[in-house]
Structures are given as C-alpha cells and as structure tokens.
C-alpha cells in the first residue's frame, strides 16, 4: 500500500513512522546496541548480537519475527548474556508495557 511518499505493508505499525518520540527511542536504542555489539571481540558473538538487536527493533515496531538462528560456536552463557544485555537496553528506551516478549 502506498501512503504519502513511503511504501508500507499491511502489518507495519504506522505509529512508528509518525511518532517522533518513538523514532528518537529507536535511534537511541540502535546507537547503544551498535556500540555494545562493536565491543564484542568474538565475530560469532558480534554477528549474533547484531541480529538479535535487529529482531528487538522489529519487535518494538510491532513487527512479528522469530529469534535469530543460534550460530555454531556461540556458547549458551555468551548467548544468554547478549540477549539479557540487549533486552535491558531495549527496556530503557521502550518500557516493558510497550513491547512484547
């Protein structure tokens, strides 16, 4: 569907496109998540963290998506730490009531 000058799909939350505070929160989360992911020295952990952060951004936008694939070589304690850290970051920008788990 064409809306204004942007193409939108039926499942996209239009609030996220027009709410400036939502956009600012999304940018803030993205900045913090990118810095965190760049600080990971293990390339497998870095890639997983970037995919997980992308998934969280989509979830905050109201898009339905699944967990990223767990790559070979990423141990469970590292994966759990990455997930907990990024979810905590998301909670600072989007209070738990505004996104689904």
Number of C-alpha atoms within 10 A of each C-alpha: 8 8 9 7 6 9 8 14 11 7 9 14 14 14 12 15 13 10 10 11 11 17 15 12 16 19 14 15 21 19 11 13 22 14 10 17 21 14 10 14 9 11 12 15 20 18 15 20 25 20 16 23 24 15 18 25 18 15 17 22 20 18 14 12 10 10 9 14 9 14 12 7 8 14 12 10 9 11 17 10 12 22 17 12 15 20 18 14 18 24 15 12 18 17 10 13 8 12 15 10 8
